[in-house]
Amino acid sequence: MLQQGLEKDRQSTQKNLHWARWLLTRGVESRGILPVPPEERVDTQFWKIFFVWFSMNVNILSFSAGTLGPVVFGLGLREACLTILFFNLLCCIPPAYFTTWGPKLGMRQMVISRYSFGYYGVILPCILNLIGMTGFSVLNSILGGQALSSVTNGSLSWSVGIVIIVIIALLVSFCGYKVLNWYERIAWMPVVLSFVVALGVGGKHLSNPPAEPATARAVLNFASSLAGFMITYSPLSSDFTTYFHPSVSSWRLFIYSYLGFLSPVVTLQCLGAAVVVAVPSVPHWEAGYAGGNVGGLLEAMLHPVKGFGKFLTVLLSLSVAGNLAATFYSFSLNIQVFVPPLVIVPRYVFSILATAIVIPLAIVGATSFYEALTDFLGVIGYWASIFVAIILVEHLLFRKNNPNNYDVEHWNIPQRLPSGIAAIASAVMSFGLIVVPGMDQVWFVGPLAKTTGDIGFEAAFALSVILYIPFRALEIRLRKTLYQEISNTVTC
């Protein structure tokens, strides 16, 4: 019996190995968080990163984020567009800058974060990042499902639409780096065409109706949502550039990435704000938008072009697949950082896990999209701001902006990495001392936010910088002393 069991295990292992080898021969990427050595960083098509970020953001979610200004925060079109422009000019900088680290280090973003948060300490931001990616995937899936359902006048349910969208994204993310880059290079084209046609046939209805004067509180609350939309790309920035040749100019890569983020986000968010303020004056738009159905609104805009409009709405529903596919890709990497022993499991397995998580959550949350969007974007920006501050200080101050000061060989050796105490202490204290008092959410308004509006993400960034510098300096000093004591003991 024992011999038969061993034989079955051996046959099963061989079958799995055969399947894995077959996937590799078909171009499926299995590499997870294992650093990419210099000899394998050979990709010189650096412009591809522009299309990764561009396609990820040319979608209905960017459009819907712009509608929050007038709908949720009561801003007029002018104030909403100015807030969108100026805060995105600022918030696109961190994720674009972090993108430049991939070719120099060959490490994924959350692995690089171990050099600040430590081997075990990074699990906390990793969990928060997984929650963030899941949340964005759920929101994108809901929007895609809504749009797909609106084409069939409701005969196709939102739930079925969600499943279709997520499965398409799974197929792309499963294949990995090469297929993902190919898909993102072309995915934006039909989406841009659809938005241009929607603007062409509906542009005559756009106007700038009178609005109540904007308050500082409303502007800051909207800005907090915008920050949550953009800064949260930072924890996955270098995931898509680890195969680039190390010789690439950091400025060149930064500009590609910055424009890839900024151009679609500002354009579509401003378009979303402009369209939603015109909804009350256009009856068929108002009918399509009933219940906050952004997909229905876009279908109503495209209705004048009849069947072609329905075809374009289908393309718009598929626009979220580009974001979902890239997010699932990073999700699969984060799982391995979260549970280090899983590094031996092929990356593509976790894309399936992401799909299994997102589909039921999206179906459940589909009935309360705007509440979910507002609450999620407002909260998710806080932790990302703290994360960015700590990673930047570590890189610029303690590692002198020099990739050589990261010993890549220590990426998975806990004793050779920072303890993470300084980073975790700074993050927790920043959240307790300034985020909680400064947040303005539907379910909680801090004492500072009652007079200033939501200043959580801005203040959290500043306080994290102030706290991390002395904490990290003290950690370095204590660890040097400890190493000297251990060395003297060994010598004796």
N, C-alpha and C positions, 0 to 999 in steps of 0.2 A: 504493500500500500504506500509506504514511504517512497519507494523507488518510483512508483507511478506518479505520485504528487510532484516529485522533483523533476521528472521528465516533462510533466505538463507545464511547470513553471519555466523550464528551459525553453520549451517550444513557444510559450507566450512571450518570453523576453526576446527571442529571435524574431518573432512576428512584429513586435513593437519596434525593434531596431530596423527591420526591413522597411516598415512604414515610415520611420523617421528619415532613413536614407533616401527613400523615394521622394519625400517632401523637399529635402535639401536639393536633390537633382532638378526639381521643378522651380527652384528659385525661392522657396520659402525660407525666411530667416528664422533661425532657432536661437541665435545669441540673445541672451538676456542682459544682465547688468555686468557681465564680465568685461573689463576694460578692453577697448580695441587697441592692439599694439600699433606702433607707428607704421610698420610695414603693411598693415591692412587699411590704413587711412589713406586711400588712394583716389577718392572721388574728387574731381576738380570742377565739377559742374556746380559751382557755388551758388549760382543764381537760383537753383532749385528751392532754396530755403525761402525765397520770396513767395513762391507759389504755394508752399506748404502753409505759411501763415495767411496768405491772401485767401486761399480756398477755405481754410478753416473759419474765416470770418465773413466771407461772402455768403451769407445765409439768412434765414428768416429770424434767427435769434438776435443777430445784430440789429435788424430792422425793429424787432419787438422791444429791445432794450431802449431804443430811442423814444418809443411811445410812452415810456414810464414818466418822462419829464412832464408832459402835459396831463396825462391820465391820472397818475398817482400823486405827483408832487405839485400839480396845479400851476406849472410854469407856462408862460407864453412861448410862442415859437422862437422868437429872437433870443430870449433868455436860455431856453433849452439848447438851442444850437450853439450858443457861445459857451455854455457849460460843457457840452460834448466836445467842442474843439479844444478848449484850453486844458481840460483835465486829461483828455486822451493824448495830447502832445506830451504831457508829463508822464502819464502812466504807461505809455508804450516803451519808455526808455529801459526799465529793468529787464523785461523779458527779452528785448532785442540785444541788450548787452550780455546777458547770460548765454545767449546763443553762441557768442564768440568763443566760449570756453571749450566747447566740444572738440574742435579740431586740435587744440593745444594739449588737452589732457586725455582725450579718448574715453572719457567717462560720462555716464548718464548723470543728469542733473541731481537726482537724489543721492547718488553715490558721491558726487562732489560735496554734497551737503554733510556727509560724514566727517569732513575735515573741519567742520564747525560744531556740529551737534553730536559728534561721536558715533560709534558703531551702533550703540543701543539707543542713545538719545535721539537719533534721527527717526526712530520709529514713530515718535509723536508727530512731527510735521508730515511724515509719510502717511499716517492715518488721516490727518486733516486734508492732505492732498488727494487721497483716495476718495474721501467724502466729497471734496470739491469736484473732482472729475466725474464722479457718479451723478452729482447734482446737475452739472452742465449737460451730461448725456441724457438725463431724464428730461430736462427742459427742451433740448433739441429734438428728442424723440416725440414729445408731445406736439411740438409745432409741426414736425413733419407729418405726423399722423393726422392732425387737424386739416392740413392743407390737402393731403391725399383724400381724406373723407369728403371735403367740400366739393371736389371735382365730381363725385358720384351723387351729389345732393343727399348725402347721408346714408345711402344704401351700403356703402362700405364704412364700417364703424371706425371710430378713432383707434380702438384697440388693435384692429387688424392692420390699420395703417402704420401704427407704431411698430408692430412686429415686422412688417415688410421693410421699413426704413432701417431698423436695427440689424436685421439679417444682412442687408447689403453692406452696411458698415463692417460687420463681422468678417465678411469675405475678404475685404481689403486689408483690414488690420491683421488678420490671420496670416496673410502672406508676408507681411513685414516691410522692411525698408525700401526695397526696389519697387515693389508694386505700389506701395503707399505714395512714393514720390511720383511715379508715373500717373497715378490717379489724380493727385493734387494738381498736377500740371495742366490737366484738361477739365477738371470738375467745375472750375469757376466759369468757363465760357458760356454754357447754356444759362447759368444763373444770372450772369450779368445781362445777357440778352433779355431774359424774362423781366428783370427790374427796369431795363431801358424801355421795353414795350409798355410795361405797367405805367411808367412815368409819362410815356408819350400819349397814351390814351386817357390817362387820368389827370395829367398835369393841369388841364384847364380848370379843374375843380379846386386846385390848391390856392390857399389864401392865407393871410395873416390876420385873423380876427382879433379884436381887442381882448386883452386879458388883464387880470388883476396884477398889480405891481408885484414883482418877484421879491420874496423875502430871503435874507441870508440863510435862514434855516432850510427853506425849500431847496435852494441851490446846493447847499452842503449835503443835504440828504440825497439828492439826485447824484451828486458827485461821488458819494460813497458807493452807490450802486454801480456807477461807471468804473470806479476803481476795482470793485469786486469782479467786474466783467473782464478787465484787462490784466491787472497785476497777477491774477491767478495763473497766467501762462508761465510765470517765472519758474515755478518748480518743475517744469517739464521742458524748458527751453533747449538745453543742450542734447536732449534725447535724440534730436533729428540731425545733429551735425557731427556726431562722433566718428563718422566714416569719411569726413572731409579731410583733405590733405592739410597737414599742419602749417604749410607755407602760406596759407591764405591770409590776406590782410584782415586784421580784426575790424578796422574801419569799414572795409568793403562788406564784410559779413553783417556788421551792425546796420549799415544803411539798407542792405537788402531786407533785413528782418524788420527794421523800424518802419520802412515803407509798406512792407507786407502786412504789418499790424495796422498802421495808421490809416492808410488810404481806404480800405473797405469799411472799417469801423466808423470813421467819421462820416463818410458818405451815406452809409445805410442807416446809421442812427439819426442823422439829420433828416433823411427821407422819412423814417418812421415817425419822427416828431411832426413833420410837415403834413403827412397824410392824416394822422390821428386828430389833429386840430381841425381838419376839414370834414371829418366824418359827420358831425351833426348837420351839416348843410347839404349832404349828398345822401338821399334816402336809401338807395340801394347799397351804398357803402355801409351805412348804419345797420341795415338788415344783415349784411354779411358779417359784420363785426359783433353781432349780438353775443353777449356772454364773454366778451374778450377774446373772440376767435380770430386770431391774427391771420391764420390760413384762409379763413372765410373772407376776411377783408381784402386780401390780395386777390382771391378769386373774383370778388366783386369788382375790383379795379380792372381785371383782365376780361371781364364778361363781354364788353363791347366787341371784342374780336372773336366771339363765339367759340367754335371748336378749337381754334388755335390757342385761345386764351386758356381753355382747360388743359391743353397740352403743356403750356407754359407753367400752369399751376402745378402740374405733376413734376416738372423740372425743379420748381421752387421747393416742393416738398422733399425732393432728393438732395437739395442743397445742404441739408444738415448732415448728410452721410459723410461728407468730407471732414467735418469737425468730429463726428462720432468715430470715424476710422482712426484718425490720429490720436484721439483721446484714449480709445481702447488700446492702442499701441503703447502709450505711456502708462496706462493702467497696468498692463501686463508686466512692465518693468518695475513699477512701484510695489507690486505684490512681492517680488523677490527681495526688495530692500526691507519691506515690512516683516517678512519671514525668511531670513537668510538661508536656511537649509533648502528652500525651494529653488535655489540658484541652479540646481542640477536638472530641473524640469524645463523642457523647451518653452520659450517665451509664448509661442502661439496658443498653448493650452490655456493661458490666463485671459486671452481674448474671448474665449468661449465663456469663461467665468464672468467676465464683465457683461457679456450679453445676457446671461442668465440672471444677473442682478438688475440690470437696467430695465428690461422689458416689464416685469411685474410692477416695479416702482413707477414707471411712466404711465402704465394703465391706471393705477390707483390715483396718481396725482393729476390726471388729465382734466378732471372736473374743476380744479381750482388753480389754473395756470398762473394768473396774475398775482395771486397771493403768494404762491410758491416762488415765483420769479423775484418779487420784491424782497421777501424775507431772505431768500437764499443769497442774492447778490449783495444785500446789505451786510450780512454776517460774514460771508466768505472773504471779503476784502480785508478784514481785520487781521486774521492770522497771516495772510499772504504778505501784508505790509511789514509785520514783525519779521517774517522769514527773510524777506528781501534785505531788510536793514542789517540783520546779523550776517548773512552771507557776504554782503558788500563790505562790511567792516573787516571781516576775516580776510577777504581777498585783497582789499586795497591797503589796509593798514598792517595787518600781521603777516601777510604773505607778500607784501610789497608789489602787488600786481604782477607777480612773476610766476608763470606756470612751473618753473623748476623748483619752486618751494613746496610743491605738492609731490610727495613721494608716492607715485602710483602703485608701487609694489605693496604698499601698506593699506590698500583700499579695503581689505577684508580682515585686517589684524587689529582687533579691538585695543590691544595694549599699545599699539603704535599710533593710534588716532587720538584726538582730544577726548577727554572724558565726557564732554557735552554738558557738564554741570553749568558752565558759564552761559552757554546758549539757552538752556532750558530755564535757568533762573531769570535771565533777562526777558525771555518770552513770557513766562508766567507773571512776573512782576509788572511788565508793561500791560498785559491784559487786565490785571487786577487794578492797577493804579490809574490807568488812563482810558483803556478801551471801555470798560464797564461804565465809568462815569460819563464818558463822551459819546456813547452809542445812542442812536435814536431809531428805535424799531417799533413796530406796531405793538409788540408784546412787552417792551421795556424801553423806558426813556431815562437815561442817566441824569444826574443833577446838573452836570455841565451842559449836556445837550439841550436841556429845557430852555436855555437862554441863547446858546450858540448854534444849535443844530448839530448834526452828526459830524464830529471831528475825530472819531475813533481811529480811522486809518492813518490820518496825517500825524496825530499826536503819538500813536503807537510806533510809527517809524522813528520819530525823533527820540522818544524815550528809550527805545531799544538800542539805538546807537549810543546814547549816553550811558546806559547801563552795561552794555556788552564790553566796551573798551576797558574799564577797570576790572570787571569780572574775568575777562579772558587774560589780561595781563597778570592777574593774581594766579590764575590757573597755571599759566606757563611757568611762573616763578616757583610755585609749589611743586610742580612735577619735575622741574630741573633739580630741586633740592632732594626730592624723593629718589630720582635716578642716581644722584651722587651717593646717597646713603646706601642704596642697594649695591652700587659698584664697589664702595669701600668695604662692605660686608663680604662680598664675594672675594675681594682681594685678600682680606684677612683669612 
